[in-house]
Amino acid sequence: MTIEEIMIDLADEYENFNWRLIRLSEATGHFVNEFKKEAGNLNNIERIYAVAKCESNDDVLFLICDEKQGELWRIYHLTYSSHSKGYPKYEEFKSRKDVCDYIQNKFIEEFL
């Protein structure tokens, strides 16, 4: 299954599911620019795409293509500030299933 199909299934399963897919036209826009501003050193990152956004906080799911590790899925908590110590914080996942399981479990834990 694609990440899009998994996220749509989660939205169908849970009323008030708080993650939304980011349109392809936005995938390299605002959220990626904010990520770059906050993250600083991006030497190993070849490409980065914003995939989904949590509507309850500033968490954004990114697909990162890294020259050393290949394809990574990370959820970053963006702060919209370049001066926040210890940020951006993130959770890293090796597969789309792992990231979707995390999103589902976090939603259940925090909102159900």
C-alpha positions in Angstrom: 0.0 0.0 0.0 1.1 3.5 -0.6 1.3 6.1 2.2 -1.6 7.9 0.6 -3.8 4.7 0.8 -2.8 4.1 4.4 -3.6 7.6 5.5 -6.9 7.6 3.7 -7.8 4.3 5.4 -6.9 5.8 8.8 -9.1 8.9 8.0 -12.0 6.5 7.0 -11.5 4.4 10.2 -11.4 7.3 12.7 -13.8 10.2 13.0 -11.8 13.4 13.5 -8.5 11.9 12.3 -6.1 14.7 12.7 -3.6 14.1 9.9 -4.0 15.3 6.3 -2.1 14.5 3.2 -0.1 17.3 1.6 -0.9 17.9 -2.0 1.8 17.0 -4.5 1.9 20.7 -5.5 2.9 21.6 -1.9 5.3 18.7 -1.3 8.4 20.8 -1.9 7.0 24.1 -0.8 6.2 25.8 2.5 6.9 22.9 4.9 10.1 21.9 3.2 11.3 25.5 3.3 10.5 25.7 7.0 12.3 22.4 7.6 15.4 23.7 5.8 15.3 26.9 7.9 15.1 25.0 11.2 17.3 22.0 10.4 20.5 23.7 9.4 23.0 21.3 7.9 21.5 19.3 5.1 24.6 18.0 3.4 23.6 14.3 3.1 20.0 15.0 2.1 19.4 14.7 -1.7 15.7 15.3 -1.7 12.9 16.0 0.8 9.2 16.0 0.4 6.4 17.0 2.8 3.9 14.1 2.8 1.4 14.8 5.6 0.6 17.3 8.4 -0.9 16.8 11.8 -3.7 19.4 12.3 -3.4 19.2 16.1 0.2 20.4 16.3 3.1 21.3 14.2 4.2 17.8 13.2 4.9 17.2 9.6 5.8 13.8 7.9 8.7 14.1 5.5 10.1 11.6 3.1 13.9 12.2 3.0 16.2 10.7 0.4 19.6 10.6 2.1 22.8 9.6 0.2 24.0 7.4 3.2 20.8 5.8 4.5 18.6 5.9 1.4 14.9 6.6 1.9 13.8 7.7 5.4 10.5 8.7 6.9 10.6 11.3 9.6 8.0 13.2 11.6 9.4 16.6 12.5 7.9 18.9 15.1 8.4 22.3 13.4 8.7 25.4 15.6 8.5 28.1 13.0 11.6 29.7 14.6 15.2 29.3 13.8 16.2 30.0 17.4 14.6 27.1 19.3 17.2 25.2 21.3 17.0 21.4 20.8 14.7 21.6 17.7 13.7 20.4 15.3 12.9 17.2 17.1 11.9 14.2 15.1 10.9 10.5 15.0 12.5 8.4 12.4 11.1 5.4 10.6 12.5 2.9 8.1 9.2 2.1 6.4 5.8 3.7 5.5 4.1 1.0 7.6 6.1 1.8 10.6 5.3 5.5 10.3 1.6 4.9 9.8 1.5 2.5 12.8 3.1 5.2 14.9 0.6 7.9 13.7 -2.3 5.5 14.3 -1.1 4.6 17.8 -0.3 8.2 18.7 -3.8 9.3 17.6 -5.5 6.5 19.6 -3.3 7.4 22.7 -3.9 11.1 22.5 -7.4 11.6 21.1 -9.5 8.5 21.8 
